[in-house]
Amino acid sequence: MPAFKPCPFRLSLLAALLAGLSAPVLANPGEKPEPPTFIQSDEASAREGEFAEARGNVVVTREKLKVEGDWAHYTIQDDRLRAGDKVTMNKDGDVLTGTKLDMLVEPRKGDLLDPTFQMAKGAARGDAVKLLFEGPDRYAIKQGRMTTCAPGNNDWYLHSSTLDLDYNANRGQAWNGWVEFKGTPIFYYPWLDFSLDHSRKSGFLAPSLGMNSKNGLQVQTPYYLNLAPNYDATIYPRYMSRRGMMVGGEFRYLDLDYTGVFRAEGIQDRIDDKSRTSVLFQHAQKINPNLGLSLNIQKVSDNNYFSDFGERLSVSSQSNLPREGTLTYSQETWNGFMRWQRYQTLSTLTNPVDKPYDRMPQFYFTGQPQIKPWLATNISGELTDFNHPDKISGLRSWAYPSMALPYNESWGFITPKVGVHATSYNLHQTNAANANYTRTLPIASLDSGLFFERELKIGNGNFLQTFEPRAYYVYIPYRKQSNLPIFDSGETDLSFTQLFSENQYSGQDRINDANQVTLAVTSRLFESDNGIERLNVTVGQRLYFANQRVTLTTTENTESPSRSDWLLTVGARFWKDLSANYGMQYNQADSSLRRSDLTMTWRPGDYRTLNLRYSINRISDTRSADISGQWPMGNGWYALGRYNYSIKDSRALETLGGVEYNAGCWALRLAAQRYVTSVTDTTTSFFALLQLGGIAGIGSNPLDTIRQSIPGYSNTYAPPRF
């Protein structure tokens, strides 16, 4: 074999020494030719058709593969490359280094001793005893460890005896390993099966750990089943130290025309000494372009289920669980639905809840038939059978056709409208001789408004101010309605939306008599250069020309106020990061403030938000103060919290406090939440989550709870994606 000889220049071995080595070779006609291999080095020798050897700053390239080493030996016949003593491989951003490489180049099979690696464009790195090449983009790492921390930062590692990475199938598997954090093993696993591109993959999900004042220590180890591209399932055993083992499962499905979820869970509760369960089924389907079907069925075994097992305020406060099926119809001018609806009402002695009426069934329609281009026509109606175990039940039907002549210009608008509202009742469970009632009411209204604007200069800024007065008149004659039941009606809160509506009651059982006009004016201030709204003010009041007699009770009004309360809203954006909104309802007759709400928000930058709110409602006799926010404390630490306090009851309705830490390649979230679940009961939950890059999260994630409690919250940590 020829000896290595010093060369005064770099050699491109296969092109310069052996023309046959660099030329494509076809094993059989019609096969794809093997790509050429190029070698550069300080010294080289070769034997034609057999091998090539190189030493000193060796660089071997084939397509996207690049190998560098102190020496290399390439065998042509079996396409085998051996290299050492310091080897570096680079392919598609993955960088592998080791002491000795032995690999079949084209099939990518072989091994690398004492490897260190950087994969996913440097997002992950690690080292091992040996790395096996098992085909294109397939690796087996023996006695290795892996982290997403930058070089020089060894805060955490994922260890394993064997780690298989298959980038063709985007699948990873690890056996007999543990998680090391700050030099200490904190979690052991016998086997992990995970996705390399965050796609759906069957296997165990990261376990969840938490603490709850009612249930004690909670450990949940969900297992995910990727059953098919369009449906999957999750099984989640959940152990609670005080109550026992809860077993739950969720099945989801998705198709072009339908989607749905089925969820069930159950426990033999040690505290209550009984079996407790929860079931949910939701389905939505598009039967044809105009017809749709939806189902929503929920049930729990007892009234305290959510207050005991709900982990968040929004879950534990559920009081009426629907059991309904709805068939909808929709086209360009007509829409409607047919619905069967019942509820499971979760009512307790400390938290009483009034059971709503069942609708078995309910038929509703609305349409906008086009008669003339300048005429806006509308008709809506309903037929519903209301049922209740303790109240008067019956059949109610109504129809409301109307016509309007809208006229709109840049300077303003005017819209006259007339309609007739007709209602019929056929009641059950009543001793009245006549259980059938009808009500017919003509309704007329006139809505109008003007738009004025002017340019002005404030300081050095150019602004545009608007002035927008609006008047809305409604006439509805009086009809006696005290003999009609209350199926779905209630008195709505006074608001600007309600000031410009025909009926002050929700539902269809009460329609107020009206001879009234609403007067309101809005003014806005915009920056001329960018259109940012800096200030808006709206004030309005309703004036009554006749006494309103209709009420929700059997007793009619003999005297009513001549005007409504004043409504005022003010919104201001003082700077780019500070805004405030104020709203009030003022009673002019007794000079009293009925409702007042002040909200201030300061968001001076990323991960910086403060929210203040003070609310008074003398109608419902409540008064509360609310403060929430998120703020950096420096060195990667962030503080967050919320305190919602009822001044009337002298108690906190919700308290949330926590800290977050972003270390770059890992993050820590600690939070505690206490909230009221009934008049006498509260629940306290503790959350702790250690997020290790994009590999795993250990603990209980408080992110959803934080987002719901703190307006403007921003996630401080986004793990890398592989």
PLY file of the C-alpha trace (Angstrom):
ply
format ascii 1.0
element vertex 722
property float x
property float y
property float z
element edge 721
property int vertex1
property int vertex2
end_header
0.00 0.00 0.00
1.44 3.36 -0.95
2.62 5.41 1.99
1.23 8.82 2.86
3.33 11.59 1.35
3.36 15.25 2.28
1.47 17.41 -0.22
2.06 21.13 -0.68
-1.63 21.71 -1.40
-5.04 20.42 -0.35
-6.19 17.33 -2.27
-9.64 16.61 -3.61
-8.94 12.89 -3.52
-11.72 11.24 -5.40
-11.80 13.81 -8.13
-8.03 14.25 -8.47
-6.58 10.81 -7.73
-9.27 8.44 -8.92
-11.59 9.51 -11.66
-13.47 6.26 -11.34
-14.19 6.88 -7.68
-15.96 10.18 -8.26
-17.86 9.07 -11.33
-21.37 7.68 -10.81
-21.49 3.88 -10.76
-24.67 2.04 -11.77
-25.08 -1.38 -10.22
-27.96 -2.09 -12.58
-29.27 -0.08 -15.53
-32.19 2.09 -14.41
-31.02 2.46 -10.80
-30.43 5.91 -9.36
-26.68 6.62 -9.47
-24.85 6.86 -6.16
-23.87 10.47 -5.44
-20.15 11.24 -5.58
-17.98 11.42 -2.45
-15.27 14.08 -2.13
-12.30 14.00 0.24
-9.92 16.81 1.03
-6.82 16.40 3.23
-3.18 17.36 3.79
-1.90 13.88 2.85
-3.60 11.16 0.85
-3.13 7.84 -0.94
-5.46 5.58 -2.84
-5.74 2.28 -4.72
-7.87 2.50 -7.81
-11.31 0.91 -7.38
-10.58 -0.21 -3.80
-9.96 2.48 -1.18
-8.70 5.94 -0.35
-6.87 7.09 2.74
-6.36 10.63 4.00
-4.62 12.21 6.96
-4.43 15.73 8.33
-7.42 18.14 8.29
-9.59 15.59 6.49
-12.94 16.76 5.09
-15.31 14.19 3.53
-18.50 15.43 1.84
-21.39 13.72 0.12
-24.42 15.84 -0.69
-25.50 17.38 2.69
-23.24 15.15 4.80
-19.90 16.54 5.93
-17.34 14.61 8.04
-14.14 16.14 9.42
-11.36 14.25 11.21
-7.64 13.71 11.78
-7.66 10.72 9.47
-10.12 8.84 7.27
-10.27 5.53 5.40
-12.87 5.07 2.68
-13.60 1.67 1.12
-15.19 2.06 -2.28
-16.81 -1.36 -2.76
-18.92 -1.34 0.43
-19.16 2.50 0.68
-17.63 2.38 4.16
-16.07 5.36 5.90
-13.91 5.14 9.02
-12.49 8.25 10.65
-10.76 9.43 13.84
-9.28 10.57 16.21
-11.41 13.67 16.49
-14.45 13.33 14.27
-17.12 15.94 13.49
-20.23 15.18 11.44
-22.60 17.84 10.13
-25.89 17.20 8.36
-28.92 19.50 8.08
-27.83 21.47 11.12
-27.18 18.41 13.32
-23.58 18.34 14.58
-22.04 15.14 16.01
-18.52 14.82 17.40
-16.69 11.73 18.65
-13.42 9.80 18.81
-14.01 7.14 16.14
-16.50 6.79 13.29
-17.33 3.60 11.41
-20.23 4.04 8.97
-21.68 2.79 5.70
-22.24 6.16 4.06
-25.23 5.68 1.77
-27.37 3.45 4.06
-26.22 5.52 7.09
-25.42 2.54 9.28
-22.59 2.30 11.78
-21.47 3.84 15.05
-19.68 6.79 16.62
-17.76 6.37 19.88
-17.83 8.89 22.74
-20.24 11.16 20.89
-21.42 14.62 21.75
-24.26 16.00 19.67
-26.24 19.12 18.84
-29.56 18.51 17.11
-32.58 20.47 15.90
-30.36 23.39 14.84
-28.77 23.57 18.25
-32.01 23.43 20.25
-30.92 20.19 21.93
-27.51 18.79 22.83
-26.02 15.90 24.77
-23.39 13.19 24.98
-23.22 9.41 25.26
-20.95 6.36 25.31
-21.90 5.33 21.79
-24.16 6.55 19.01
-25.50 4.02 16.49
-26.56 5.02 12.97
-29.53 2.82 12.04
-30.45 4.33 8.69
-31.10 7.79 7.23
-32.13 10.13 10.09
-32.31 7.29 12.60
-30.10 7.22 15.71
-29.72 5.06 18.81
-27.90 6.75 21.70
-26.42 4.38 24.31
-25.87 5.51 27.91
-26.58 9.08 26.96
-28.04 12.29 28.25
-29.81 15.19 26.57
-30.71 18.81 27.41
-31.95 21.99 25.74
-29.62 24.19 27.79
-26.90 26.12 25.99
-23.30 24.83 26.13
-21.81 25.57 29.52
-25.21 25.39 31.23
-25.86 21.96 32.73
-28.90 22.78 34.86
-30.79 19.69 33.76
-30.39 16.49 31.75
-32.65 13.72 30.55
-30.70 10.47 31.06
-31.42 7.11 29.44
-29.71 3.77 28.90
-30.99 3.82 25.30
-32.50 6.72 23.39
-33.92 5.98 19.92
-34.56 8.96 17.61
-36.35 8.29 14.32
-36.76 11.56 12.43
-38.45 9.79 9.52
-41.33 8.72 11.77
-40.80 11.73 14.09
-40.72 9.35 17.02
-38.49 9.06 20.03
-38.23 6.36 22.68
-36.16 6.24 25.86
-35.60 3.37 28.27
-34.51 3.12 31.88
-33.79 6.76 32.57
-34.17 9.65 34.93
-34.37 13.43 34.98
-31.45 15.23 36.59
-32.02 18.78 37.83
-29.21 20.83 39.35
-27.19 17.64 39.76
-29.98 15.79 41.61
-32.17 13.00 40.17
-35.80 14.13 40.61
-37.81 11.74 38.45
-37.32 8.15 37.24
-38.99 6.57 34.23
-38.77 3.00 32.87
-39.86 4.01 29.36
-40.83 7.13 27.42
-42.42 7.31 23.99
-42.63 10.80 22.49
-42.97 12.77 19.28
-40.02 14.67 17.81
-42.13 17.31 16.02
-44.94 17.81 18.58
-47.32 15.77 16.44
-49.80 13.41 18.06
-48.21 10.27 19.46
-49.46 7.51 21.72
-47.74 7.28 25.07
-47.64 8.61 28.61
-47.96 12.37 28.97
-46.05 14.30 31.59
-47.43 13.56 35.07
-49.29 16.26 36.96
-48.72 16.96 40.66
-50.80 19.31 42.78
-52.24 20.06 46.19
-55.83 20.92 47.11
-57.32 21.76 50.50
-60.24 19.39 49.95
-58.48 16.51 48.25
-54.90 16.61 49.54
-51.97 15.62 47.34
-53.03 14.93 43.74
-51.06 12.90 41.20
-52.30 12.42 37.64
-50.55 10.26 35.03
-52.41 10.57 31.72
-51.88 8.14 28.85
-52.59 9.37 25.32
-53.85 7.07 22.54
-53.41 8.25 18.95
-56.05 5.91 17.56
-56.38 7.42 14.08
-55.73 10.72 12.28
-59.26 11.89 13.11
-59.85 10.53 16.62
-57.91 9.96 19.81
-58.37 9.16 23.49
-56.77 10.01 26.82
-56.94 7.94 29.99
-56.13 9.89 33.14
-55.91 8.10 36.49
-55.85 10.71 39.25
-54.88 9.82 42.80
-56.05 12.07 45.65
-54.53 11.32 49.04
-57.71 12.16 50.95
-60.33 10.72 48.61
-58.71 7.86 46.71
-58.21 6.96 43.06
-60.28 8.63 40.34
-60.21 7.10 36.87
-61.25 9.18 33.90
-61.10 9.11 30.14
-61.73 11.33 27.15
-62.48 10.35 23.56
-62.34 12.95 20.77
-63.30 12.63 17.12
-63.18 14.93 14.13
-64.38 14.69 10.55
-65.16 17.07 7.73
-68.82 17.20 8.76
-68.80 16.48 12.48
-66.76 16.74 15.67
-67.29 15.73 19.26
-65.95 14.68 22.63
-66.99 12.14 25.27
-65.57 12.43 28.78
-66.28 10.36 31.88
-64.69 9.95 35.30
-65.51 8.28 38.57
-64.25 7.67 42.10
-65.19 5.72 45.19
-64.90 8.68 47.55
-63.36 7.77 50.91
-64.58 10.97 52.58
-68.24 10.72 51.52
-68.16 6.91 51.37
-69.99 6.73 48.05
-69.42 6.46 44.33
-69.21 9.79 42.50
-69.19 10.22 38.72
-69.24 12.80 35.95
-70.19 12.38 32.27
-70.00 14.83 29.36
-70.90 14.30 25.70
-70.75 17.07 23.09
-71.33 16.61 19.38
-71.67 19.03 16.45
-72.53 17.90 12.93
-73.16 19.48 9.57
-75.86 17.33 7.96
-75.98 19.39 4.75
-75.07 22.96 3.78
-78.17 24.30 5.54
-78.84 21.79 8.32
-76.82 21.16 11.48
-77.12 19.09 14.64
-75.57 19.64 18.08
-75.77 17.66 21.32
-74.62 18.78 24.76
-75.22 16.30 27.57
-73.67 16.70 31.01
-74.35 14.91 34.28
-72.72 14.56 37.69
-73.62 12.23 40.52
-74.23 14.92 43.16
-74.59 18.65 43.72
-71.14 19.10 45.29
-69.17 17.34 42.57
-67.62 20.42 40.96
-67.01 22.26 44.23
-65.06 19.20 45.45
-63.21 18.19 42.28
-63.15 21.37 40.15
-59.61 22.72 40.06
-60.52 26.24 38.96
-63.09 28.84 39.93
-64.76 28.69 36.50
-65.27 24.93 36.88
-66.39 24.85 40.49
-68.98 27.61 39.94
-71.08 25.61 37.45
-74.69 25.37 38.66
-76.88 24.31 35.70
-75.63 21.46 33.51
-77.40 21.32 30.13
-78.84 18.24 28.50
-79.89 19.44 25.11
-80.12 18.55 21.48
-80.47 21.22 18.79
-81.28 20.96 15.10
-80.41 24.18 13.27
-81.38 25.48 9.84
-79.62 28.36 8.11
-79.70 29.99 4.71
-79.28 33.45 3.28
-82.52 34.98 4.62
-84.01 32.37 6.98
-82.64 30.78 10.14
-84.14 28.63 12.82
-83.67 25.80 15.27
-85.55 23.05 17.07
-84.27 22.23 20.54
-84.95 19.89 23.43
-83.39 21.30 26.57
-83.27 20.20 30.20
-80.89 20.95 33.07
-79.36 19.27 36.06
-79.38 21.99 38.71
-76.67 21.80 41.34
-78.31 23.39 44.38
-77.19 23.09 48.01
-78.29 24.58 51.32
-75.33 26.97 51.33
-75.60 27.75 47.60
-79.27 27.57 46.53
-79.96 27.71 42.79
-83.38 28.13 41.18
-84.05 25.42 38.60
-84.81 26.87 35.13
-87.68 25.68 32.96
-87.16 22.74 30.63
-87.89 23.43 26.96
-89.34 20.22 25.59
-89.30 21.17 22.74
-88.55 24.68 21.46
-89.04 25.80 17.85
-87.58 29.16 16.81
-87.22 30.95 13.47
-86.17 34.32 12.13
-86.06 35.71 8.62
-85.39 38.83 6.60
-87.47 38.41 3.43
-86.50 40.84 0.69
-89.56 42.76 -0.54
-88.06 46.05 -1.70
-84.39 47.14 -1.64
-85.27 50.18 0.48
-87.48 48.21 2.91
-85.96 46.17 5.77
-88.36 43.41 6.78
-87.97 40.96 9.62
-90.08 38.25 11.17
-89.24 36.01 14.11
-91.25 33.57 16.16
-91.18 30.71 18.62
-93.20 27.78 19.91
-92.02 26.30 23.20
-93.39 23.83 25.70
-92.13 24.92 29.14
-92.05 22.34 31.92
-91.17 22.66 35.61
-91.84 20.26 38.51
-92.90 23.04 40.93
-94.20 25.89 38.78
-96.95 26.52 36.26
-96.05 24.90 32.95
-97.48 25.36 29.52
-97.14 26.02 25.82
-96.18 29.48 24.62
-96.05 30.72 21.06
-95.24 34.15 19.68
-94.52 35.90 16.39
-93.08 39.34 15.72
-93.14 40.69 12.13
-91.72 44.17 11.57
-90.77 46.61 8.80
-88.23 49.44 8.81
-87.19 52.20 6.40
-83.49 52.83 7.11
-81.94 55.97 5.68
-78.17 56.36 6.13
-75.86 59.16 5.08
-72.38 60.26 6.09
-73.88 62.99 8.26
-76.40 60.77 10.08
-79.22 58.24 9.93
-82.95 57.88 10.58
-84.84 54.58 10.86
-88.62 54.41 11.38
-89.89 50.94 12.30
-93.31 49.32 12.97
-94.21 45.80 14.03
-96.76 43.63 15.82
-95.90 41.23 18.65
-98.50 38.46 19.14
-98.30 35.90 21.95
-100.45 32.92 22.94
-100.38 30.74 26.11
-101.90 27.31 26.78
-101.11 26.57 30.44
-101.08 23.33 32.43
-101.17 22.65 36.17
-103.47 25.56 36.94
-106.85 25.83 38.68
-107.91 28.79 36.58
-111.09 28.30 34.59
-109.44 29.78 31.53
-105.86 28.62 31.04
-105.53 30.13 27.57
-104.27 33.68 27.15
-103.35 35.88 24.22
-101.55 39.19 23.93
-101.18 41.39 20.87
-99.06 44.53 20.93
-98.24 46.97 18.13
-94.71 48.39 18.42
-93.45 51.56 16.76
-90.04 53.18 17.02
-87.93 55.90 15.45
-84.14 55.82 15.73
-82.02 58.77 14.57
-78.54 60.16 14.92
-76.18 62.82 13.59
-72.40 62.86 13.07
-70.30 66.01 13.48
-66.54 66.30 13.53
-63.90 68.97 13.77
-60.14 69.22 13.73
-58.35 70.78 16.67
-54.87 71.18 18.03
-53.93 70.31 21.60
-50.38 71.22 22.49
-48.24 69.97 19.62
-50.72 67.30 18.58
-53.36 67.28 15.88
-56.67 65.70 16.80
-60.10 64.94 15.36
-63.12 65.34 17.65
-66.55 63.90 16.93
-69.96 64.87 18.31
-72.65 62.20 17.88
-76.14 62.93 19.27
-78.76 60.18 19.07
-82.52 60.06 19.77
-84.62 56.90 19.99
-88.41 56.95 20.43
-90.56 53.88 21.22
-94.33 53.53 21.53
-95.99 50.33 22.84
-99.57 50.50 24.24
-100.44 48.99 27.59
-101.79 45.42 27.80
-102.51 43.64 31.05
-99.90 40.91 31.57
-100.01 40.21 35.31
-102.00 37.01 34.65
-99.23 35.60 32.42
-96.59 33.24 33.87
-92.86 34.01 33.92
-91.13 31.29 31.88
-87.95 33.05 30.74
-88.31 36.76 31.42
-86.32 38.97 33.76
-85.53 42.63 34.19
-82.32 43.58 32.43
-79.73 45.87 33.92
-79.83 49.43 32.69
-77.15 49.92 30.06
-76.68 51.81 26.82
-77.73 48.70 24.92
-80.92 48.50 26.98
-81.59 52.26 26.58
-81.81 51.73 22.82
-83.99 48.60 22.93
-87.74 48.27 22.69
-88.26 46.09 25.74
-86.62 46.47 29.15
-87.36 42.83 29.95
-85.50 39.81 28.65
-87.48 36.89 27.24
-91.02 37.12 25.85
-93.34 36.88 28.87
-93.28 40.60 29.59
-93.27 43.46 27.11
-93.28 46.86 28.71
-95.73 49.55 27.75
-93.75 52.47 26.39
-94.16 56.07 25.39
-90.61 57.17 25.77
-87.57 58.69 24.15
-83.91 58.02 24.81
-81.49 60.92 24.35
-77.75 60.31 24.29
-74.61 61.92 22.97
-71.14 60.52 22.32
-67.92 62.43 21.74
-64.61 60.87 20.69
-61.11 62.26 20.36
-58.71 60.71 17.83
-55.10 61.44 16.95
-55.14 62.66 13.38
-51.85 61.01 12.42
-52.58 57.43 13.42
-56.29 57.22 14.27
-55.69 56.17 17.89
-58.70 56.94 20.07
-57.55 58.89 23.13
-60.90 59.74 24.72
-64.55 58.76 24.43
-67.47 60.03 26.49
-71.10 58.89 26.29
-74.01 60.15 28.38
-77.66 59.22 28.04
-81.07 59.05 29.68
-84.57 57.78 28.88
-87.57 60.09 29.29
-91.05 58.62 29.93
-94.11 60.47 28.62
-96.53 58.10 30.37
-96.59 55.90 33.46
-95.14 52.40 32.87
-97.57 49.89 34.40
-96.19 46.45 33.36
-94.05 44.65 35.95
-92.69 41.14 36.49
-95.10 40.58 39.39
-98.88 40.35 39.59
-98.98 43.93 40.90
-98.88 46.70 38.32
-97.23 50.06 38.75
-99.57 52.90 39.66
-96.80 55.44 39.45
-93.37 55.25 37.84
-90.52 57.75 37.43
-90.69 60.26 34.63
-87.13 59.48 33.60
-84.57 56.74 33.94
-81.27 57.00 35.74
-78.45 58.80 33.98
-75.80 56.63 32.36
-72.26 57.83 31.80
-69.21 56.08 30.40
-65.75 57.59 29.98
-62.80 55.85 28.38
-59.35 57.42 28.18
-55.99 56.31 26.87
-53.63 58.73 28.57
-50.43 57.30 27.10
-49.59 54.23 25.08
-49.45 52.14 28.21
-52.05 53.64 30.59
-55.81 53.55 30.08
-58.87 54.00 32.27
-62.59 53.36 31.94
-65.34 54.67 34.17
-69.05 53.94 34.11
-71.84 55.05 36.40
-75.60 54.94 36.84
-76.95 58.00 38.66
-80.46 58.44 40.05
-81.49 62.06 39.66
-84.61 61.76 41.83
-82.81 60.99 45.06
-79.34 62.19 43.99
-77.79 58.77 44.58
-75.17 56.78 42.74
-76.77 53.42 41.90
-73.80 51.82 40.19
-70.20 52.81 39.63
-67.30 50.98 38.04
-63.74 52.24 37.64
-61.07 50.21 35.84
-57.47 51.25 35.27
-54.90 49.31 33.27
-51.18 50.00 33.00
-49.13 47.97 30.49
-45.76 49.70 30.03
-44.00 46.76 28.37
-43.66 43.03 27.94
-44.69 41.00 30.98
-45.73 44.18 32.77
-49.39 44.72 33.54
-51.35 46.16 36.45
-55.16 46.13 36.66
-57.22 48.03 39.23
-60.99 47.89 39.55
-63.42 49.36 42.07
-67.10 48.53 41.70
-70.24 49.62 43.59
-73.70 48.22 42.86
-76.34 49.45 45.28
-79.04 47.65 43.31
-77.60 44.22 44.15
-75.97 45.56 47.33
-72.40 44.65 46.39
-69.14 46.53 46.63
-65.80 45.08 45.60
-62.20 45.96 44.87
-59.97 44.01 42.52
-56.25 44.28 41.84
-54.25 41.98 39.58
-50.99 42.08 37.72
-47.77 40.61 36.44
-44.36 42.23 36.89
-40.67 41.26 36.40
-38.53 41.22 39.54
-35.20 40.83 37.76
-32.81 37.96 37.05
-35.52 35.97 35.26
-38.09 36.17 38.09
-41.67 37.41 37.63
-44.37 38.04 40.22
-48.08 37.66 39.58
-51.25 37.85 41.61
-54.87 38.82 42.02
-56.91 39.94 45.01
-60.67 40.25 44.57
-62.23 41.56 47.80
-65.91 41.95 48.71
-66.12 45.08 50.83
-69.73 44.36 51.81
-68.95 40.84 53.06
-65.48 41.71 54.36
-63.98 38.66 52.69
-61.80 37.82 49.72
-63.69 36.23 46.83
-60.49 35.12 45.09
-56.83 35.32 46.05
-54.10 34.27 43.65
-50.38 34.62 44.17
-47.38 33.18 42.44
-43.94 33.56 40.92
-42.41 32.47 37.63
-38.77 31.94 36.76
-37.36 31.77 33.25
-33.87 30.27 33.10
-33.80 30.08 29.31
-33.73 26.30 28.99
-36.13 25.65 31.87
-38.83 27.46 33.77
-40.52 27.25 37.15
-44.08 28.28 38.03
-45.37 28.38 41.61
-48.89 29.55 42.41
-51.63 29.25 45.00
-55.30 30.13 44.55
-58.09 30.41 47.07
-61.66 31.08 45.97
-65.19 31.01 47.36
-67.30 28.00 46.31
-70.37 28.77 48.47
-71.56 31.15 51.16
-69.56 29.29 53.80
-66.99 27.28 51.85
-63.68 28.02 50.14
-61.16 25.94 48.22
-57.41 26.39 48.13
-55.28 24.91 45.35
-51.50 24.82 45.01
-49.67 24.63 41.69
-46.02 23.87 40.95
-44.62 23.21 37.50
-41.02 22.61 36.44
-40.81 22.98 32.65
-37.67 21.41 31.18
-37.32 22.92 27.73
-39.68 21.31 25.27
-39.00 17.85 26.71
-41.20 17.60 29.79
-43.21 19.49 32.37
-43.26 18.04 35.88
-46.01 19.19 38.22
-49.37 20.95 37.91
-49.62 23.74 35.34
-51.35 26.91 36.62
-51.25 28.68 33.23
-55.00 28.45 32.48
-55.87 29.66 35.99
-53.47 32.61 35.69
-54.82 33.67 32.29
-58.41 33.65 33.53
-57.59 35.66 36.65
-55.17 38.31 35.30
-56.27 40.36 32.25
-53.31 41.09 29.98
-51.12 38.30 31.35
-48.29 37.18 29.01
-46.67 33.77 29.09
-43.07 34.26 30.25
-41.69 31.01 28.83
-42.05 29.46 25.39
-40.16 26.14 25.23
-38.19 25.34 22.07
-39.75 23.16 19.39
-37.81 20.32 17.80
0 1
1 2
2 3
3 4
4 5
5 6
6 7
7 8
8 9
9 10
10 11
11 12
12 13
13 14
14 15
15 16
16 17
17 18
18 19
19 20
20 21
21 22
22 23
23 24
24 25
25 26
26 27
27 28
28 29
29 30
30 31
31 32
32 33
33 34
34 35
35 36
36 37
37 38
38 39
39 40
40 41
41 42
42 43
43 44
44 45
45 46
46 47
47 48
48 49
49 50
50 51
51 52
52 53
53 54
54 55
55 56
56 57
57 58
58 59
59 60
60 61
61 62
62 63
63 64
64 65
65 66
66 67
67 68
68 69
69 70
70 71
71 72
72 73
73 74
74 75
75 76
76 77
77 78
78 79
79 80
80 81
81 82
82 83
83 84
84 85
85 86
86 87
87 88
88 89
89 90
90 91
91 92
92 93
93 94
94 95
95 96
96 97
97 98
98 99
99 100
100 101
101 102
102 103
103 104
104 105
105 106
106 107
107 108
108 109
109 110
110 111
111 112
112 113
113 114
114 115
115 116
116 117
117 118
118 119
119 120
120 121
121 122
122 123
123 124
124 125
125 126
126 127
127 128
128 129
129 130
130 131
131 132
132 133
133 134
134 135
135 136
136 137
137 138
138 139
139 140
140 141
141 142
142 143
143 144
144 145
145 146
146 147
147 148
148 149
149 150
150 151
151 152
152 153
153 154
154 155
155 156
156 157
157 158
158 159
159 160
160 161
161 162
162 163
163 164
164 165
165 166
166 167
167 168
168 169
169 170
170 171
171 172
172 173
173 174
174 175
175 176
176 177
177 178
178 179
179 180
180 181
181 182
182 183
183 184
184 185
185 186
186 187
187 188
188 189
189 190
190 191
191 192
192 193
193 194
194 195
195 196
196 197
197 198
198 199
199 200
200 201
201 202
202 203
203 204
204 205
205 206
206 207
207 208
208 209
209 210
210 211
211 212
212 213
213 214
214 215
215 216
216 217
217 218
218 219
219 220
220 221
221 222
222 223
223 224
224 225
225 226
226 227
227 228
228 229
229 230
230 231
231 232
232 233
233 234
234 235
235 236
236 237
237 238
238 239
239 240
240 241
241 242
242 243
243 244
244 245
245 246
246 247
247 248
248 249
249 250
250 251
251 252
252 253
253 254
254 255
255 256
256 257
257 258
258 259
259 260
260 261
261 262
262 263
263 264
264 265
265 266
266 267
267 268
268 269
269 270
270 271
271 272
272 273
273 274
274 275
275 276
276 277
277 278
278 279
279 280
280 281
281 282
282 283
283 284
284 285
285 286
286 287
287 288
288 289
289 290
290 291
291 292
292 293
293 294
294 295
295 296
296 297
297 298
298 299
299 300
300 301
301 302
302 303
303 304
304 305
305 306
306 307
307 308
308 309
309 310
310 311
311 312
312 313
313 314
314 315
315 316
316 317
317 318
318 319
319 320
320 321
321 322
322 323
323 324
324 325
325 326
326 327
327 328
328 329
329 330
330 331
331 332
332 333
333 334
334 335
335 336
336 337
337 338
338 339
339 340
340 341
341 342
342 343
343 344
344 345
345 346
346 347
347 348
348 349
349 350
350 351
351 352
352 353
353 354
354 355
355 356
356 357
357 358
358 359
359 360
360 361
361 362
362 363
363 364
364 365
365 366
366 367
367 368
368 369
369 370
370 371
371 372
372 373
373 374
374 375
375 376
376 377
377 378
378 379
379 380
380 381
381 382
382 383
383 384
384 385
385 386
386 387
387 388
388 389
389 390
390 391
391 392
392 393
393 394
394 395
395 396
396 397
397 398
398 399
399 400
400 401
401 402
402 403
403 404
404 405
405 406
406 407
407 408
408 409
409 410
410 411
411 412
412 413
413 414
414 415
415 416
416 417
417 418
418 419
419 420
420 421
421 422
422 423
423 424
424 425
425 426
426 427
427 428
428 429
429 430
430 431
431 432
432 433
433 434
434 435
435 436
436 437
437 438
438 439
439 440
440 441
441 442
442 443
443 444
444 445
445 446
446 447
447 448
448 449
449 450
450 451
451 452
452 453
453 454
454 455
455 456
456 457
457 458
458 459
459 460
460 461
461 462
462 463
463 464
464 465
465 466
466 467
467 468
468 469
469 470
470 471
471 472
472 473
473 474
474 475
475 476
476 477
477 478
478 479
479 480
480 481
481 482
482 483
483 484
484 485
485 486
486 487
487 488
488 489
489 490
490 491
491 492
492 493
493 494
494 495
495 496
496 497
497 498
498 499
499 500
500 501
501 502
502 503
503 504
504 505
505 506
506 507
507 508
508 509
509 510
510 511
511 512
512 513
513 514
514 515
515 516
516 517
517 518
518 519
519 520
520 521
521 522
522 523
523 524
524 525
525 526
526 527
527 528
528 529
529 530
530 531
531 532
532 533
533 534
534 535
535 536
536 537
537 538
538 539
539 540
540 541
541 542
542 543
543 544
544 545
545 546
546 547
547 548
548 549
549 550
550 551
551 552
552 553
553 554
554 555
555 556
556 557
557 558
558 559
559 560
560 561
561 562
562 563
563 564
564 565
565 566
566 567
567 568
568 569
569 570
570 571
571 572
572 573
573 574
574 575
575 576
576 577
577 578
578 579
579 580
580 581
581 582
582 583
583 584
584 585
585 586
586 587
587 588
588 589
589 590
590 591
591 592
592 593
593 594
594 595
595 596
596 597
597 598
598 599
599 600
600 601
601 602
602 603
603 604
604 605
605 606
606 607
607 608
608 609
609 610
610 611
611 612
612 613
613 614
614 615
615 616
616 617
617 618
618 619
619 620
620 621
621 622
622 623
623 624
624 625
625 626
626 627
627 628
628 629
629 630
630 631
631 632
632 633
633 634
634 635
635 636
636 637
637 638
638 639
639 640
640 641
641 642
642 643
643 644
644 645
645 646
646 647
647 648
648 649
649 650
650 651
651 652
652 653
653 654
654 655
655 656
656 657
657 658
658 659
659 660
660 661
661 662
662 663
663 664
664 665
665 666
666 667
667 668
668 669
669 670
670 671
671 672
672 673
673 674
674 675
675 676
676 677
677 678
678 679
679 680
680 681
681 682
682 683
683 684
684 685
685 686
686 687
687 688
688 689
689 690
690 691
691 692
692 693
693 694
694 695
695 696
696 697
697 698
698 699
699 700
700 701
701 702
702 703
703 704
704 705
705 706
706 707
707 708
708 709
709 710
710 711
711 712
712 713
713 714
714 715
715 716
716 717
717 718
718 719
719 720
720 721
